[in-house]
Amino acid sequence: MRYVSTRGEAAPRGFEDVLLAGLAEDGGLFLPDAFPQFSPAEWRALRGLPYAELAARVIHPFTSSGGTGGAIAFEALHAMCRDAYGSFRHPAVVPLVQLDDRSFALELFHGPTLAFKDVALQLLGRLFDHVLTRRGERITIVGATSGDTGSAAIEAVRDRAAVDIVILHPRGRTSEVQRRQMTTVLSPNVANLAVEGSFDDCQDMVKAMFVDAPFRAEMKLAAVNSINWARIAAQVPYYVAAALALGAPDRPVAVSVPTGNFGNVLAAWVASRMGLPVARFIIGANRNDILARFLSANDMSARPVEPSLSPSMDIQVSSNFERLLYSLLGEDAAATARTMREFRATGRMPVPDAAWKALSAKFHGFTLDDEGTLAEIRRLHDGAGYLADPHTAIGTAAARALAPEDRGIPVIVAATAHPAKFPDAVERATGLRPPLPPALADLYAREERFSTIPNDLAAAQGFVRAHALRNAA
Ligand SMILES: *Cc1c(COP(=O)(O)O)cnc(C)c1O
């Protein structure tokens, strides 16, 4: 399998290069040149497998080399999946919980940091280590976080031999749970920097480090953001597992996904490109509803981000949308590059009407404000005895908005965070404060380790260099 860039100016690559590169050098996103195909009999053969084995079978075709270097043996991948998902707190890894006559919560939050990003990142950390160790290389992951992605990345690579990680967070501006989930990981390859500044200051510093070519090369800087193709590939198996449990491939399913950067719902679309019958994609949004506006009226126009009860969806530009756009535009990389340039320059994305119509036949948008989100959390608790976090609640409300002709189809709702991750909203809605799971119950008693630095690039770079050199020695 070869990977091509959505902007067409980067040379095609094998899986390992795509894993390590993240973004293509032309600014585009990598996609496989053809999607692996599973026949109905091949889907059926996956029914009832342990999740780690199902995941390895679904992901493996994406890692084959296609003659461009970098293939991962099935047994090695299977071992990494077993190791990654062995740390989840539920034996089913991603259990499915029925909410009403046709909605099912696909609980993706049983990993170490209580959010769905663990499912992909736990595997990614192991893939990085596998590939780098074989190549005799090391990398330094640098990232900025306003809360959640930092802890998922740290948990993914803690104690990995070939990876160092430095995560910058704005001092005093994350919640205490979020900070402690990062700073109580005392592994020698993990460093946390509390920056005297805002999240934007942290992000600007990280960007500046990546733009500083000599520094970037010296430190072998890498990112694990959601545009990495391997993250998307690692999210496909849970849709497969849920769909098979609900009767696929002999019966279609719909998915409802609370959406931010579009990575999670894109994985469901990839599953459909592989032959899984996904009849409908419902995209849940909070008041930051650019995608919902696009799907209802072909209006993709960026507006300022507003805070909400579902902060992981407080996003204006969903970076992974570019992969779907490329497909909509008939895999015309030049047209994709033009469209993205215009979007960057004007804040509006011109999508041809025919492409938009084809898309909006399958993808539906749904918007819910904070009041509606609290009402939905209350309704789920009163009706089904189910405690949902605010992101998941947007997904369950969206599932009920399904068009009448789709009413016979079961809906898989991506439950993206554990309710204990957003206890204030859940308590406001239900009067109940969800407790942290036992494995995290002593979080407030654990030792923290972090360094505080001024909002100064040279200070941050000096820290990253010292951290990487110490661990390489
Ligand atoms: C990251 C995140 C999302 C958004 O997922 P995307 O793949 O960016 O669309 C939704 N909910 C939670 C809890 C998240 O952490």
The ligand as an ORCA input file, in Angstrom:
! r2SCAN-3c Opt
* xyz 0 1
  C     -10.964     14.840     20.659
  C     -12.356     14.662     21.156
  C     -13.483     14.808     20.310
  C     -13.354     15.208     18.854
  O     -12.830     14.168     18.063
  P     -12.316     14.476     16.579
  O     -11.684     13.211     16.123
  O     -11.329     15.599     16.715
  O     -13.508     14.859     15.769
  C     -14.745     14.575     20.839
  N     -14.906     14.264     22.146
  C     -13.859     14.128     22.989
  C     -14.116     13.813     24.415
  C     -12.551     14.316     22.532
  O     -11.511     14.182     23.393
*
